[in-house]
Amino acid sequence: MRNILIIGGGGMVGQKLAWALSNNPLKRGDRVTLLDLSLPQNGAPVAEEVRATITNPAVLTRLAAKRPEVIFNLAAIVSGEAETDFDLGWQVNMEAFRALLEVFRKEVETSGGDYKPKIIFTSSIAVFGAPFPEKIGDDFLHAPQTSYGAQKAICELLLSDYIRKGFFGGVSIRLPTICVRPGKPNKAASSFFSGIIREPLNGQEAILPVSDQTRHWHASPRSAAGFLRHAATLDQDVYGGRPALSMPGVSCTVAEQIEALRDVAGEDAVRLIRHQPDPSIEAIVKNWPQDFAPERASALGFAAEKSFSEIVKVYLEEDMP
């Protein structure tokens, strides 16, 4: 038996991961703890739920004292909110992560070599900025053009340095835009990618704030949880001193997304999408990656959907109300 901590465990991906670990534990008898400001009433079955913020150092110190072997950090202020609330984005997305690393480093040093956790950080393809090659390979440079992307890129470098110094094992997992997200829209600039599928499937109007020729990189919530769980099973030496990976996904245009919706739900659903340009969203999205060649991740066994139709099918199977 070992302890596993999911920070941000009340969110959509955090819950998907918690359910995945419940149904298929890393080891028999794993004890999972969730930390988040709020947790769902009928969420994944776990050993402990802690309702608190990652910015509370006393809570982090208490959880570190339990010496979880695997720590998943999913806590974040989403992209749109990080752009509009500059101070909050840096406080939660970067400063809190540095504080977390320090709390766990002190626990490692106190243990006298008996404790060395694995920290799996959820990064983002927002660490990359335009201009892009046709496909972004594993050697493309970090050049974020949003506050959110800058915060994620700095956290990748922080974790890499702590790993280099031998305090932890771990890896930064650069998630594609996760789609189709269940529930209500959030403040992420990417929220519309899910909304234009989710809302019409539920008989509701959806706003499309960008051109239907906008191309982007997607994976389902199921794949996101699978990426994180798989990362927890890998040995540190497989990363070759580069513990940050871009994940597999599906590159498609908004028009191709809409065609996948039409195939599933027909023309009536498509008519519920209303194009209403939003310059602020367009300005953010135009600097986002469109396609990847994630050869390192694929070679290590990370896998995602092959088409956007498959992504829609995952939503219908797992999250459609």
Protein Blocks (a to p, Z undefined) as FASTA:
>chain_A
ZZdddehilbmklmmmmmmmmmmcfbghiacddddfbdcfklccdfbdcdddfklmklmm
mmmmnopabdcdfbdcdfklmmmmmmlmmmmmmmmmmmmmmmmmmmmmmnnopaccdddd
dddfklpccdddfbdcfkbccddfbfklmmmmmmmmmmmmmmmnomagcddddddddddd
ehjddfbfklmmmmmmmmmmnopacddfbdfkbccddddfklmmmmmmmmmmpcfklnno
pacccdddddddfklmmmmmmmmnojmlmmmpccdddfklmmmmmmpcfbdcdfklmmno
pacdfbfklmmmmmmmmmgZZ
